[in-house]
Amino acid sequence: MARQNLIPAGLLLLSAIPVVAGSLRLTELAGGASTLPDSDRITSLPVPVAIHIISVTVFSILGAFQFAPSFRRRRRGWHRAAGRVVLPCGIVAALSGLWLTLFLPRSPADSALLAVIRVAVAAAMVTFLVLGYRAVRRREFTRHRAWMIRGYAIGLGAGTQAFTQAPWLILIGTLTPAGKVVTLTAGWLINILAAEWIIRRGRTGRVARRLPGLEPAPSAAPRPPRQP
């Protein structure tokens, strides 16, 4: 039980940095002091920025508990109810991120290549979440789980990107356009590869449990006593 609780705990930990940063941005939008860099540019589109932060926060935090097996089994009704919030929040997060990519003024470290990558990532996230919704409507729960893991992995990219950017900032300093492309793309790729590993590992486990050779052998029936 405790081991399974590590899943949401790890996902919440990975979400902590973007969630905290988003909270500080919301404080700025509400008229608070500017504590993060690039505030003038980011707050030039306050409504899309606020929508993006709120939807990402709900998607990250609430979604983390959707992947806890024991929690999901004990609270099946909660899992369904939370899914009705998590899925649309994920789609809104991806679409608002796409909007900001296309209409937010670029920073000096942004490039056309990074914009293309962000558009592709947002499109992939929306596609995965929609496919997850279609799968659960058809009661294809294995496919639903796989698509939702993929969509959630992309949505959690900002958490991993904090770790991929850290070595660059420590060793080199200010992010260049090439450095930003490399570090952000690395974060998404790490999450995507981790998602595929988790999906394949789950499928292998289910197949192994169904293999006759891996099932416990039935106990031998007692022999009848020999007649004298």
C-alpha atoms as an extended CHARMM CRD file, in Angstrom:
* protein
*
       228  EXT
         1         1  MET       CA              0.0000000000        0.0000000000        0.0000000000  PROA      1               0.0000000000
         2         2  ALA       CA              2.7480000000        2.4520000000        0.9950000000  PROA      2               0.0000000000
         3         3  ARG       CA              4.6570000000        1.6400000000       -2.1870000000  PROA      3               0.0000000000
         4         4  GLN       CA              1.6480000000        2.4780000000       -4.3460000000  PROA      4               0.0000000000
         5         5  ASN       CA              1.2890000000        5.7930000000       -2.5380000000  PROA      5               0.0000000000
         6         6  LEU       CA              4.6710000000        6.7640000000       -3.9650000000  PROA      6               0.0000000000
         7         7  ILE       CA              3.0580000000        7.2120000000       -7.3980000000  PROA      7               0.0000000000
         8         8  PRO       CA              0.8850000000       10.2440000000       -6.5640000000  PROA      8               0.0000000000
         9         9  ALA       CA              3.5630000000       11.5350000000       -4.1890000000  PROA      9               0.0000000000
        10        10  GLY       CA              6.1620000000       11.5160000000       -6.9670000000  PROA      10              0.0000000000
        11        11  LEU       CA              3.7960000000       13.1450000000       -9.4490000000  PROA      11              0.0000000000
        12        12  LEU       CA              2.8600000000       15.8400000000       -6.9290000000  PROA      12              0.0000000000
        13        13  LEU       CA              6.5390000000       16.4750000000       -6.2540000000  PROA      13              0.0000000000
        14        14  LEU       CA              7.2040000000       16.8430000000       -9.9780000000  PROA      14              0.0000000000
        15        15  SER       CA              4.2580000000       19.2450000000      -10.2290000000  PROA      15              0.0000000000
        16        16  ALA       CA              5.4340000000       21.3850000000       -7.3180000000  PROA      16              0.0000000000
        17        17  ILE       CA              7.7470000000       23.7320000000       -9.2360000000  PROA      17              0.0000000000
        18        18  PRO       CA              5.3020000000       24.7460000000      -12.0250000000  PROA      18              0.0000000000
        19        19  VAL       CA              2.4250000000       24.9350000000       -9.5220000000  PROA      19              0.0000000000
        20        20  VAL       CA              4.3710000000       27.2670000000       -7.2250000000  PROA      20              0.0000000000
        21        21  ALA       CA              5.5660000000       29.3570000000      -10.1690000000  PROA      21              0.0000000000
        22        22  GLY       CA              2.0100000000       29.5520000000      -11.4770000000  PROA      22              0.0000000000
        23        23  SER       CA              0.7690000000       30.7080000000       -8.0820000000  PROA      23              0.0000000000
        24        24  LEU       CA              3.3160000000       33.5170000000       -8.0940000000  PROA      24              0.0000000000
        25        25  ARG       CA              2.1950000000       34.5190000000      -11.5960000000  PROA      25              0.0000000000
        26        26  LEU       CA             -1.4200000000       34.6330000000      -10.4720000000  PROA      26              0.0000000000
        27        27  THR       CA             -0.3550000000       36.8920000000       -7.6020000000  PROA      27              0.0000000000
        28        28  GLU       CA              1.2800000000       39.2230000000      -10.1230000000  PROA      28              0.0000000000
        29        29  LEU       CA             -1.8370000000       39.2400000000      -12.2790000000  PROA      29              0.0000000000
        30        30  ALA       CA             -3.8880000000       40.1540000000       -9.2100000000  PROA      30              0.0000000000
        31        31  GLY       CA             -1.7350000000       43.2150000000       -8.6480000000  PROA      31              0.0000000000
        32        32  GLY       CA              0.9280000000       41.7620000000       -6.3660000000  PROA      32              0.0000000000
        33        33  ALA       CA              4.6520000000       42.3340000000       -6.5260000000  PROA      33              0.0000000000
        34        34  SER       CA              6.6000000000       40.9380000000       -9.4930000000  PROA      34              0.0000000000
        35        35  THR       CA              8.7720000000       38.1070000000       -8.1940000000  PROA      35              0.0000000000
        36        36  LEU       CA              9.4570000000       36.1680000000      -11.4090000000  PROA      36              0.0000000000
        37        37  PRO       CA             11.4680000000       37.2130000000      -14.4660000000  PROA      37              0.0000000000
        38        38  ASP       CA              9.8290000000       38.3200000000      -17.7090000000  PROA      38              0.0000000000
        39        39  SER       CA              6.7430000000       39.5970000000      -15.8900000000  PROA      39              0.0000000000
        40        40  ASP       CA              5.8650000000       42.3990000000      -18.3370000000  PROA      40              0.0000000000
        41        41  ARG       CA              5.7450000000       40.0240000000      -21.2910000000  PROA      41              0.0000000000
        42        42  ILE       CA              3.9040000000       37.2020000000      -19.5210000000  PROA      42              0.0000000000
        43        43  THR       CA              1.2600000000       39.4610000000      -17.9860000000  PROA      43              0.0000000000
        44        44  SER       CA              0.5210000000       41.1920000000      -21.2870000000  PROA      44              0.0000000000
        45        45  LEU       CA             -2.1580000000       38.5250000000      -21.8890000000  PROA      45              0.0000000000
        46        46  PRO       CA             -3.5840000000       38.1390000000      -18.3760000000  PROA      46              0.0000000000
        47        47  VAL       CA             -6.7290000000       36.1320000000      -19.1710000000  PROA      47              0.0000000000
        48        48  PRO       CA             -5.0990000000       33.3290000000      -21.2360000000  PROA      48              0.0000000000
        49        49  VAL       CA             -2.2110000000       33.1850000000      -18.7500000000  PROA      49              0.0000000000
        50        50  ALA       CA             -4.5900000000       32.8200000000      -15.7890000000  PROA      50              0.0000000000
        51        51  ILE       CA             -6.6600000000       30.1710000000      -17.5950000000  PROA      51              0.0000000000
        52        52  HSD       CA             -3.5060000000       28.2400000000      -18.4600000000  PROA      52              0.0000000000
        53        53  ILE       CA             -2.1240000000       28.3400000000      -14.9160000000  PROA      53              0.0000000000
        54        54  ILE       CA             -5.3860000000       27.3070000000      -13.2520000000  PROA      54              0.0000000000
        55        55  SER       CA             -6.1000000000       24.4750000000      -15.6990000000  PROA      55              0.0000000000
        56        56  VAL       CA             -2.5310000000       23.1350000000      -15.4830000000  PROA      56              0.0000000000
        57        57  THR       CA             -2.6170000000       23.2530000000      -11.6860000000  PROA      57              0.0000000000
        58        58  VAL       CA             -5.8920000000       21.3270000000      -11.4320000000  PROA      58              0.0000000000
        59        59  PHE       CA             -4.7920000000       18.8560000000      -14.1120000000  PROA      59              0.0000000000
        60        60  SER       CA             -1.4470000000       18.1990000000      -12.4010000000  PROA      60              0.0000000000
        61        61  ILE       CA             -2.6420000000       17.8770000000       -8.8080000000  PROA      61              0.0000000000
        62        62  LEU       CA             -5.9660000000       16.1170000000       -9.3010000000  PROA      62              0.0000000000
        63        63  GLY       CA             -4.5500000000       13.9630000000      -12.0740000000  PROA      63              0.0000000000
        64        64  ALA       CA             -1.7840000000       12.6260000000       -9.8270000000  PROA      64              0.0000000000
        65        65  PHE       CA             -4.3200000000       10.6930000000       -7.7360000000  PROA      65              0.0000000000
        66        66  GLN       CA             -5.8410000000        9.1070000000      -10.8540000000  PROA      66              0.0000000000
        67        67  PHE       CA             -2.7100000000        6.9830000000      -11.1970000000  PROA      67              0.0000000000
        68        68  ALA       CA             -2.6770000000        5.5620000000       -7.6610000000  PROA      68              0.0000000000
        69        69  PRO       CA             -3.9900000000        1.9650000000       -8.0230000000  PROA      69              0.0000000000
        70        70  SER       CA             -5.0670000000        1.4790000000       -4.3980000000  PROA      70              0.0000000000
        71        71  PHE       CA             -6.6890000000        4.9080000000       -4.2070000000  PROA      71              0.0000000000
        72        72  ARG       CA             -8.5310000000        4.2510000000       -7.4700000000  PROA      72              0.0000000000
        73        73  ARG       CA             -9.8200000000        0.8600000000       -6.3410000000  PROA      73              0.0000000000
        74        74  ARG       CA            -11.0960000000        2.1740000000       -3.0210000000  PROA      74              0.0000000000
        75        75  ARG       CA            -12.8230000000        5.2090000000       -4.5410000000  PROA      75              0.0000000000
        76        76  ARG       CA            -14.1540000000        4.2140000000       -7.9540000000  PROA      76              0.0000000000
        77        77  GLY       CA            -16.8700000000        6.8580000000       -7.8330000000  PROA      77              0.0000000000
        78        78  TRP       CA            -14.3080000000        9.5130000000       -6.9980000000  PROA      78              0.0000000000
        79        79  HSD       CA            -12.0990000000        8.3680000000       -9.8750000000  PROA      79              0.0000000000
        80        80  ARG       CA            -14.9210000000        8.8780000000      -12.3700000000  PROA      80              0.0000000000
        81        81  ALA       CA            -15.9570000000       12.2300000000      -10.8950000000  PROA      81              0.0000000000
        82        82  ALA       CA            -12.3710000000       13.5020000000      -10.8310000000  PROA      82              0.0000000000
        83        83  GLY       CA            -11.8500000000       12.3120000000      -14.4010000000  PROA      83              0.0000000000
        84        84  ARG       CA            -14.6760000000       14.5850000000      -15.5350000000  PROA      84              0.0000000000
        85        85  VAL       CA            -12.6180000000       17.4940000000      -14.1850000000  PROA      85              0.0000000000
        86        86  VAL       CA             -9.1090000000       16.3200000000      -15.0400000000  PROA      86              0.0000000000
        87        87  LEU       CA             -9.7480000000       15.6010000000      -18.7050000000  PROA      87              0.0000000000
        88        88  PRO       CA            -11.3100000000       18.9790000000      -19.6800000000  PROA      88              0.0000000000
        89        89  CYS       CA             -8.7100000000       20.8150000000      -17.6000000000  PROA      89              0.0000000000
        90        90  GLY       CA             -5.9860000000       19.0170000000      -19.5430000000  PROA      90              0.0000000000
        91        91  ILE       CA             -7.5330000000       19.9950000000      -22.8510000000  PROA      91              0.0000000000
        92        92  VAL       CA             -7.9480000000       23.6210000000      -21.7170000000  PROA      92              0.0000000000
        93        93  ALA       CA             -4.3290000000       23.6470000000      -20.4950000000  PROA      93              0.0000000000
        94        94  ALA       CA             -3.0770000000       22.4250000000      -23.8800000000  PROA      94              0.0000000000
        95        95  LEU       CA             -5.2430000000       24.8270000000      -25.9010000000  PROA      95              0.0000000000
        96        96  SER       CA             -4.4050000000       27.8300000000      -23.7240000000  PROA      96              0.0000000000
        97        97  GLY       CA             -0.7260000000       26.9230000000      -24.0060000000  PROA      97              0.0000000000
        98        98  LEU       CA             -1.1670000000       26.8200000000      -27.7760000000  PROA      98              0.0000000000
        99        99  TRP       CA             -2.8250000000       30.2520000000      -27.6750000000  PROA      99              0.0000000000
       100       100  LEU       CA              0.0610000000       31.7040000000      -25.6680000000  PROA      100             0.0000000000
       101       101  THR       CA              2.5770000000       30.1740000000      -28.0710000000  PROA      101             0.0000000000
       102       102  LEU       CA              0.9130000000       31.8440000000      -31.0480000000  PROA      102             0.0000000000
       103       103  PHE       CA             -0.0210000000       35.2350000000      -29.5700000000  PROA      103             0.0000000000
       104       104  LEU       CA              2.2310000000       35.9630000000      -26.5860000000  PROA      104             0.0000000000
       105       105  PRO       CA              5.2000000000       38.1730000000      -27.5310000000  PROA      105             0.0000000000
       106       106  ARG       CA              8.3540000000       36.0930000000      -27.8220000000  PROA      106             0.0000000000
       107       107  SER       CA             11.2150000000       36.4030000000      -25.3720000000  PROA      107             0.0000000000
       108       108  PRO       CA             14.7970000000       36.7630000000      -26.6780000000  PROA      108             0.0000000000
       109       109  ALA       CA             15.3500000000       33.0500000000      -25.9560000000  PROA      109             0.0000000000
       110       110  ASP       CA             12.3010000000       31.9350000000      -27.9270000000  PROA      110             0.0000000000
       111       111  SER       CA             12.6630000000       30.8210000000      -31.5340000000  PROA      111             0.0000000000
       112       112  ALA       CA             10.4910000000       29.7540000000      -34.4410000000  PROA      112             0.0000000000
       113       113  LEU       CA             11.6590000000       26.1510000000      -33.9550000000  PROA      113             0.0000000000
       114       114  LEU       CA             10.5600000000       26.1850000000      -30.3130000000  PROA      114             0.0000000000
       115       115  ALA       CA              7.1640000000       27.5650000000      -31.3460000000  PROA      115             0.0000000000
       116       116  VAL       CA              6.7370000000       24.6820000000      -33.8190000000  PROA      116             0.0000000000
       117       117  ILE       CA              7.6750000000       22.1560000000      -31.1260000000  PROA      117             0.0000000000
       118       118  ARG       CA              5.2280000000       23.7160000000      -28.6540000000  PROA      118             0.0000000000
       119       119  VAL       CA              2.4170000000       23.5810000000      -31.2090000000  PROA      119             0.0000000000
       120       120  ALA       CA              3.1680000000       19.9150000000      -31.9090000000  PROA      120             0.0000000000
       121       121  VAL       CA              3.2690000000       19.0860000000      -28.1970000000  PROA      121             0.0000000000
       122       122  ALA       CA             -0.0260000000       20.8670000000      -27.5080000000  PROA      122             0.0000000000
       123       123  ALA       CA             -1.6820000000       19.1020000000      -30.4500000000  PROA      123             0.0000000000
       124       124  ALA       CA             -0.3770000000       15.7320000000      -29.2510000000  PROA      124             0.0000000000
       125       125  MET       CA             -1.6560000000       16.3330000000      -25.7190000000  PROA      125             0.0000000000
       126       126  VAL       CA             -5.1460000000       17.2280000000      -26.9280000000  PROA      126             0.0000000000
       127       127  THR       CA             -5.1710000000       14.1970000000      -29.2470000000  PROA      127             0.0000000000
       128       128  PHE       CA             -4.1200000000       11.8000000000      -26.4760000000  PROA      128             0.0000000000
       129       129  LEU       CA             -6.7380000000       13.1100000000      -24.0490000000  PROA      129             0.0000000000
       130       130  VAL       CA             -9.5170000000       12.9380000000      -26.6450000000  PROA      130             0.0000000000
       131       131  LEU       CA             -8.5050000000        9.3670000000      -27.5270000000  PROA      131             0.0000000000
       132       132  GLY       CA             -8.5370000000        8.5510000000      -23.8190000000  PROA      132             0.0000000000
       133       133  TYR       CA            -12.0760000000        9.9050000000      -23.5510000000  PROA      133             0.0000000000
       134       134  ARG       CA            -13.2340000000        7.9050000000      -26.5750000000  PROA      134             0.0000000000
       135       135  ALA       CA            -11.6640000000        4.7510000000      -25.1600000000  PROA      135             0.0000000000
       136       136  VAL       CA            -13.4100000000        5.0310000000      -21.8030000000  PROA      136             0.0000000000
       137       137  ARG       CA            -16.7330000000        5.7080000000      -23.5330000000  PROA      137             0.0000000000
       138       138  ARG       CA            -16.2360000000        2.3980000000      -25.3350000000  PROA      138             0.0000000000
       139       139  ARG       CA            -15.2310000000        0.7610000000      -22.0370000000  PROA      139             0.0000000000
       140       140  GLU       CA            -11.7700000000        0.0390000000      -23.4110000000  PROA      140             0.0000000000
       141       141  PHE       CA            -10.1310000000        0.6800000000      -20.0820000000  PROA      141             0.0000000000
       142       142  THR       CA             -6.6150000000       -0.4950000000      -20.9940000000  PROA      142             0.0000000000
       143       143  ARG       CA             -6.4740000000        1.8990000000      -23.9380000000  PROA      143             0.0000000000
       144       144  HSD       CA             -8.0250000000        4.6340000000      -21.8140000000  PROA      144             0.0000000000
       145       145  ARG       CA             -5.2620000000        4.2350000000      -19.2330000000  PROA      145             0.0000000000
       146       146  ALA       CA             -2.5410000000        4.3090000000      -21.8980000000  PROA      146             0.0000000000
       147       147  TRP       CA             -3.8040000000        7.4600000000      -23.6090000000  PROA      147             0.0000000000
       148       148  MET       CA             -4.3300000000        9.2680000000      -20.3110000000  PROA      148             0.0000000000
       149       149  ILE       CA             -0.8060000000        8.4000000000      -19.1690000000  PROA      149             0.0000000000
       150       150  ARG       CA              0.5680000000        9.8620000000      -22.4070000000  PROA      150             0.0000000000
       151       151  GLY       CA             -1.5070000000       13.0380000000      -22.0950000000  PROA      151             0.0000000000
       152       152  TYR       CA             -0.6150000000       13.5010000000      -18.4410000000  PROA      152             0.0000000000
       153       153  ALA       CA              3.0880000000       12.9660000000      -19.1650000000  PROA      153             0.0000000000
       154       154  ILE       CA              3.0810000000       15.8060000000      -21.6820000000  PROA      154             0.0000000000
       155       155  GLY       CA              1.1110000000       18.0610000000      -19.3400000000  PROA      155             0.0000000000
       156       156  LEU       CA              3.6970000000       17.4430000000      -16.6230000000  PROA      156             0.0000000000
       157       157  GLY       CA              6.5260000000       18.4840000000      -18.9120000000  PROA      157             0.0000000000
       158       158  ALA       CA              7.1490000000       21.7820000000      -17.1070000000  PROA      158             0.0000000000
       159       159  GLY       CA              8.0970000000       19.8870000000      -13.9490000000  PROA      159             0.0000000000
       160       160  THR       CA             10.7590000000       17.8350000000      -15.7350000000  PROA      160             0.0000000000
       161       161  GLN       CA             11.9590000000       20.8760000000      -17.6730000000  PROA      161             0.0000000000
       162       162  ALA       CA             12.9380000000       22.5560000000      -14.4090000000  PROA      162             0.0000000000
       163       163  PHE       CA             15.4790000000       19.7500000000      -13.9680000000  PROA      163             0.0000000000
       164       164  THR       CA             16.6710000000       19.7130000000      -17.5960000000  PROA      164             0.0000000000
       165       165  GLN       CA             17.2220000000       23.4860000000      -17.5490000000  PROA      165             0.0000000000
       166       166  ALA       CA             19.0540000000       23.5210000000      -14.2020000000  PROA      166             0.0000000000
       167       167  PRO       CA             22.3950000000       22.0860000000      -15.4850000000  PROA      167             0.0000000000
       168       168  TRP       CA             22.4100000000       24.5620000000      -18.3820000000  PROA      168             0.0000000000
       169       169  LEU       CA             21.7750000000       27.5220000000      -16.0870000000  PROA      169             0.0000000000
       170       170  ILE       CA             24.4340000000       26.3540000000      -13.6200000000  PROA      170             0.0000000000
       171       171  LEU       CA             27.1530000000       25.4960000000      -16.1490000000  PROA      171             0.0000000000
       172       172  ILE       CA             26.5010000000       27.9750000000      -18.9660000000  PROA      172             0.0000000000
       173       173  GLY       CA             24.2480000000       30.7040000000      -17.5940000000  PROA      173             0.0000000000
       174       174  THR       CA             21.5190000000       32.4720000000      -19.5470000000  PROA      174             0.0000000000
       175       175  LEU       CA             19.4720000000       30.2910000000      -21.8490000000  PROA      175             0.0000000000
       176       176  THR       CA             20.1320000000       30.8390000000      -25.5340000000  PROA      176             0.0000000000
       177       177  PRO       CA             17.4910000000       30.0230000000      -28.1620000000  PROA      177             0.0000000000
       178       178  ALA       CA             19.2830000000       26.7530000000      -28.9090000000  PROA      178             0.0000000000
       179       179  GLY       CA             19.6170000000       25.9580000000      -25.2190000000  PROA      179             0.0000000000
       180       180  LYS       CA             15.9440000000       26.5580000000      -24.5990000000  PROA      180             0.0000000000
       181       181  VAL       CA             14.9740000000       24.2640000000      -27.4700000000  PROA      181             0.0000000000
       182       182  VAL       CA             17.2700000000       21.5160000000      -26.1880000000  PROA      182             0.0000000000
       183       183  THR       CA             16.2720000000       21.7050000000      -22.5280000000  PROA      183             0.0000000000
       184       184  LEU       CA             12.5250000000       22.0280000000      -23.0680000000  PROA      184             0.0000000000
       185       185  THR       CA             12.4510000000       19.2920000000      -25.6980000000  PROA      185             0.0000000000
       186       186  ALA       CA             14.4960000000       17.0410000000      -23.4100000000  PROA      186             0.0000000000
       187       187  GLY       CA             11.9040000000       17.4650000000      -20.6600000000  PROA      187             0.0000000000
       188       188  TRP       CA              9.0380000000       16.4370000000      -22.9210000000  PROA      188             0.0000000000
       189       189  LEU       CA             10.9900000000       13.5110000000      -24.3780000000  PROA      189             0.0000000000
       190       190  ILE       CA             11.9090000000       12.1850000000      -20.9290000000  PROA      190             0.0000000000
       191       191  ASN       CA              8.2650000000       12.2260000000      -19.8870000000  PROA      191             0.0000000000
       192       192  ILE       CA              7.0720000000       10.6300000000      -23.1260000000  PROA      192             0.0000000000
       193       193  LEU       CA              9.6470000000        7.8260000000      -22.8690000000  PROA      193             0.0000000000
       194       194  ALA       CA              8.7780000000        7.2660000000      -19.2100000000  PROA      194             0.0000000000
       195       195  ALA       CA              5.0810000000        7.0790000000      -20.1190000000  PROA      195             0.0000000000
       196       196  GLU       CA              5.7060000000        4.4690000000      -22.8090000000  PROA      196             0.0000000000
       197       197  TRP       CA              7.8250000000        2.4150000000      -20.3890000000  PROA      197             0.0000000000
       198       198  ILE       CA              5.0440000000        2.4840000000      -17.7850000000  PROA      198             0.0000000000
       199       199  ILE       CA              2.4340000000        1.5040000000      -20.3890000000  PROA      199             0.0000000000
       200       200  ARG       CA              4.5070000000       -1.4020000000      -21.7260000000  PROA      200             0.0000000000
       201       201  ARG       CA              5.4030000000       -2.5460000000      -18.2170000000  PROA      201             0.0000000000
       202       202  GLY       CA              1.7270000000       -2.6600000000      -17.3040000000  PROA      202             0.0000000000
       203       203  ARG       CA              0.8730000000       -4.6860000000      -20.3960000000  PROA      203             0.0000000000
       204       204  THR       CA              3.7090000000       -7.1460000000      -19.7110000000  PROA      204             0.0000000000
       205       205  GLY       CA              2.5190000000       -7.6270000000      -16.1490000000  PROA      205             0.0000000000
       206       206  ARG       CA             -1.0430000000       -8.3650000000      -17.2300000000  PROA      206             0.0000000000
       207       207  VAL       CA              0.1170000000      -10.8640000000      -19.8700000000  PROA      207             0.0000000000
       208       208  ALA       CA              2.4140000000      -12.5990000000      -17.3700000000  PROA      208             0.0000000000
       209       209  ARG       CA             -0.4230000000      -13.0400000000      -14.9080000000  PROA      209             0.0000000000
       210       210  ARG       CA             -2.4840000000      -14.7640000000      -17.6120000000  PROA      210             0.0000000000
       211       211  LEU       CA              0.2440000000      -17.1890000000      -18.7670000000  PROA      211             0.0000000000
       212       212  PRO       CA             -0.5220000000      -20.7530000000      -17.6140000000  PROA      212             0.0000000000
       213       213  GLY       CA              3.1270000000      -21.4570000000      -16.9270000000  PROA      213             0.0000000000
       214       214  LEU       CA              3.2990000000      -18.5970000000      -14.4260000000  PROA      214             0.0000000000
       215       215  GLU       CA              0.1800000000      -19.5450000000      -12.5050000000  PROA      215             0.0000000000
       216       216  PRO       CA              0.6150000000      -21.4860000000       -9.2540000000  PROA      216             0.0000000000
       217       217  ALA       CA              0.2720000000      -25.2110000000       -9.7740000000  PROA      217             0.0000000000
       218       218  PRO       CA             -2.8540000000      -26.7300000000       -8.2560000000  PROA      218             0.0000000000
       219       219  SER       CA             -2.2470000000      -28.8870000000       -5.2360000000  PROA      219             0.0000000000
       220       220  ALA       CA             -2.2690000000      -32.5670000000       -5.9930000000  PROA      220             0.0000000000
       221       221  ALA       CA             -5.4660000000      -34.3990000000       -5.0550000000  PROA      221             0.0000000000
       222       222  PRO       CA             -4.9740000000      -36.9320000000       -2.2430000000  PROA      222             0.0000000000
       223       223  ARG       CA             -4.7400000000      -40.5120000000       -3.4340000000  PROA      223             0.0000000000
       224       224  PRO       CA             -7.4550000000      -42.8950000000       -2.2510000000  PROA      224             0.0000000000
       225       225  PRO       CA             -6.2360000000      -45.4880000000        0.2390000000  PROA      225             0.0000000000
       226       226  ARG       CA             -5.1980000000      -48.7750000000       -1.2990000000  PROA      226             0.0000000000
       227       227  GLN       CA             -7.5650000000      -51.6490000000       -0.7220000000  PROA      227             0.0000000000
       228       228  PRO       CA             -6.0940000000      -54.5500000000        1.2440000000  PROA      228             0.0000000000
